[in-house]
Amino acid sequence: MLRHELQPGKLVAGTVLVVAGVLYAGDAGGAWQTPWFVAIPLVTGGLCLAGAVALLSGLVRRRRQGGRTRADLS
């Protein structure tokens, strides 16, 4: 199995969108009532949070690779 780098921003974004989907699926199934305006702040806030997490993880990743050159990675 090929290894890939962890991308926590995508993990956060996916989790928030799944939560929004579950909320509206529960509403459509009659399990509970979800107001129509819940999705806007949930998705917007989740995507902003995912962007912040992606920015921070990129900064951490760049800082860890700070002293390396291209010849060192080969």
GUNU-311703 format. One line per 2 residues: their letters; for each residue x, y, z of N, C-alpha, C, O. Coordinates in steps of 0.05 Angstrom, whole numbers. Atoms other than C-alpha are relative to their C-alpha. Layout:
N
a	X/Y/Z/X/Y/Z/X/Y/Z/X/Y/Z; ... .
# end
This chain:
74
ml	17/-23/0/0/0/0/18/25/0/37/27/16; -16/-24/2/28/68/-19/-7/18/24/-30/20/32 .
rh	4/-18/-23/38/117/38/-5/28/-11/6/35/-32; 6/-28/8/11/188/33/2/17/24/0/8/47 .
el	-3/-18/-22/19/249/75/-28/7/11/-48/8/-3; 24/-7/-14/-34/267/126/-8/29/-7/9/46/-5 .
qp	9/-27/5/-76/327/107/-24/6/18/-47/1/11; 21/-4/-20/-115/348/169/-22/20/-8/-44/18/1 .
gk	20/-19/9/-150/406/134/-22/-14/-15/-46/-7/-12; 20/15/15/-185/358/87/-17/-18/18/-40/-23/14 .
lv	14/16/-20/-203/314/146/-21/16/14/-44/7/18; 19/-18/-13/-236/372/182/-23/8/-19/-46/7/-11 .
ag	21/-8/20/-273/395/119/-19/-23/-5/-43/-19/-6; 17/23/5/-299/325/105/-18/-6/24/-41/-13/20 .
tv	16/6/-24/-322/315/177/-23/20/3/-45/12/9; 21/-21/-2/-360/381/177/-22/-5/-21/-46/-2/-15 .
lv	20/5/21/-394/365/111/-16/-25/5/-40/-26/-2; 15/24/-7/-413/295/135/-20/6/22/-43/-3/21 .
va	18/-7/-21/-443/325/198/-24/16/-11/-47/11/-3; 22/-15/12/-484/374/156/-18/-19/-16/-43/-16/-15 .
gv	16/20/15/-507/316/112/-17/-17/19/-40/-23/13; 14/17/-20/-527/274/173/-23/17/12/-45/6/17 .
ly	21/-17/-11/-566/333/202/-24/2/-19/-47/-2/-10; 22/-2/19/-607/341/139/-12/-27/-8/-36/-28/-15 .
ag	11/27/5/-615/266/128/-19/-7/23/-40/-18/19; 18/4/-22/-644/262/198/-25/16/-1/-47/7/7 .
da	23/-17/4/-690/319/182/-18/-11/-21/-43/-12/-18; 16/11/22/-712/287/117/-14/-26/9/-36/-33/0 .
gg	11/25/-10/-724/221/153/-21/3/22/-34/-16/30; 20/-6/-21/-767/254/206/10/-6/28/-6/-6/47 .
aw	-11/6/-26/-720/238/264/1/25/18/-3/24/42; 0/-25/-14/-714/312/284/-4/23/-20/-5/18/-44 .
qt	4/-24/16/-726/382/258/26/17/-1/37/24/19; -24/-17/4/-667/421/229/-9/25/-16/-18/22/-38 .
pw	7/-24/15/-679/494/210/17/3/-25/40/-7/-26; -14/-2/26/-659/512/139/26/16/2/44/12/-14 .
fv	-23/-18/-2/-609/565/162/23/-12/16/43/2/20; -21/12/-15/-566/517/202/24/-7/-18/47/-5/-9 .
ai	-22/9/18/-525/494/142/20/22/-6/44/17/-9; -18/-21/9/-497/562/124/22/5/21/46/5/13 .
pl	-22/-5/-19/-458/577/189/16/-26/5/40/-24/11; -14/25/-5/-441/503/198/21/-5/-22/44/-11/-16 .
vt	-18/5/22/-410/495/129/21/22/-2/45/16/-6; -19/-23/2/-378/565/128/20/-1/22/44/1/17 .
gg	-19/1/-22/-348/558/197/18/-25/-2/42/-23/4; -17/24/4/-324/487/182/21/3/-21/43/-6/-18 .
lc	-20/-5/21/-290/508/118/21/20/8/44/17/1; -20/-19/-11/-257/567/153/19/-14/19/43/-10/19 .
la	-17/16/-19/-233/520/208/18/-19/-15/42/-22/-8; -16/18/16/-208/471/155/23/15/-13/45/5/-15 .
ga	-21/-16/12/-170/527/121/22/8/20/45/7/14; -19/-7/-21/-138/548/186/18/-24/8/42/-22/12 .
va	-15/25/-6/-118/476/202/20/-7/-22/42/-14/-17; -18/6/23/-89/467/132/23/20/0/46/12/-6 .
ll	-22/-20/-1/-49/532/139/20/-7/22/44/-6/17; -18/7/-22/-21/511/206/16/-25/-5/40/-26/1 .
sg	-15/25/6/-3/441/183/20/5/-21/42/-7/-21; -19/-7/20/31/471/122/24/15/12/47/10/4 .
lv	-22/-14/-13/72/518/166/17/-19/16/42/-17/16; -16/20/-16/92/461/212/16/-18/-18/39/-23/-12 .
rr	-15/17/19/111/417/153/23/15/-12/45/3/-16; -21/-16/12/151/473/122/23/5/20/46/5/13 .
rr	-20/-5/-21/186/488/188/17/-25/5/41/-22/10; -15/25/-4/206/415/197/20/-6/-22/41/-18/-17 .
qg	-18/4/23/237/413/128/18/23/-5/31/24/-26; -15/-25/3/272/480/138/28/-3/-10/36/11/-29 .
gr	-28/2/7/345/459/133/7/-18/-22/30/-19/-30; -5/20/21/338/406/80/2/13/-27/-12/33/-33 .
tr	-2/-9/28/359/417/8/-10/-22/-17/-17/-44/-8; 10/20/18/337/380/-53/19/-24/-1/10/-47/-5 .
ad	-19/22/1/401/338/-53/-3/-18/25/2/-42/23; 3/16/-24/387/316/19/-24/-19/-2/-24/-41/10 .
ls	24/16/2/319/288/0/3/-24/-19/-13/-43/-18; -3/22/19/344/243/-56/13/-24/12/18/-44/-2 .
# end
